[in-house]
């Protein structure tokens, strides 16, 4: 059984804050080729995650905020914004599940 504690998340956040990209992840899956990859991402203020899609293999993705917040955008093929969400651990929307190829 893996325990995710406040201390572990604090250390992860501190490592993210100290990194040039301002992010760090803690993998819960055992291997990079596991069918389902589970992880915690510490994403600190000042970072940016480029729009991307999980197209091959076509996979879904789930995001839950346990601390903090971020703006999440969904684009169409012409780069038009289809959705603009603020995800936050203390707001009504704190998680999303994205369909494959989103």
Secondary structure, DSSP 8 states (H G I E B T S, - for coil): -----HHHHHHHHHHHHHSTTSEEEEE-SSSTT-SS--EEEEE-TT--------BTTB--EEEE-SSSEEEEEEE-TT--EEEEEEEETTSS--EEEE-TT-
